Amino acid sequence: MSRLQNGNASNMASRVNHRITVLGDGGVGKTALVVQFTMSQFVETYDPTIEDCYRRLWVVDDQACLLEVLDTAGQEEYTALRNQWIKDGEGFILVYSIASSASFSRIPDIFDRVLDTKRMQGEDRPPIIIVGNKCDRGQTDREVSVDSGRQQAFDLGADAFFEVRSPS
């Protein structure tokens, strides 16, 4: 079992770098999740992203790891950039909002695009996690059930599925 923790690598002799790419529709909370993870801060306002890279040092099994997390645009006008983001990524987090069935319905297309792009590069299948965001929204706002999210992740062959809320 791996031990993952916040780390200080000043005493670690070597460091491994990993690139994680976060993909999903605009407005699903990708930036809020990334900023919360890398900086322990919550982004209150929506400011559409084109591309931002965040870094965070972690220790996995006593090995220092620098995680580079690429926060990507979800707006349609930036879909041409997705192939490059996918080519550069080693692991992927696909995010939808539980309050948007439209964002949920696009996850299989994004998943397939990741697999197709990596296959065309001659690479093995990368780790892919599916995340339903905004679960702190009330049940009246919910358009995607936990079971639907879990089932979609299973059907696609995702490595994991989580429902989260950005502020925590």
PENOR-V947522 format. One record per backbone hydrogen bond with DSSP energy under -0.5 kcal/mol. CO is the residue of the C=O (numbers start at 1). NH is the residue of the N-H. Records with the same first field share a line. If there is no record, write none. Layout:
CO: NH ; NH
This chain:
2: 4
3: 61
5: 59
7: 9
8: 11
9: 12
14: 64
16: 66
18: 20 ; 68
19: 90 ; 91
20: 70
21: 23 ; 93
22: 72
23: 95
25: 28
29: 33
30: 34
31: 35
32: 36
33: 37
34: 38
35: 39 ; 40 ; 41
36: 40
42: 44
45: 47
50: 73
52: 71
54: 69
56: 67
57: 7
58: 60 ; 65
59: 5
60: 63
63: 60
64: 16
65: 58 ; 67
66: 18 ; 68
67: 56 ; 69
68: 20 ; 70
69: 54 ; 71
70: 22 ; 72
71: 52
74: 26
75: 78
76: 79
78: 81 ; 82
79: 82 ; 83
81: 85
82: 86
83: 87
84: 88
85: 89
86: 89
90: 127
91: 21
92: 94 ; 129
93: 23 ; 95
94: 131
95: 25
96: 133
97: 100
98: 143 ; 144
100: 104
101: 105
102: 106
104: 107
106: 110
107: 111
108: 112
109: 113
110: 114
111: 115
112: 116
113: 117
114: 118
115: 119
116: 120
117: 121
118: 123
119: 122
127: 92
128: 159 ; 160
129: 94
130: 162
131: 96 ; 133
132: 164
133: 98
134: 137
138: 141 ; 142
145: 149
146: 150
147: 151
148: 152
149: 153
150: 154
151: 155
152: 156
153: 157 ; 158
160: 130
162: 132
164: 135
165: 168
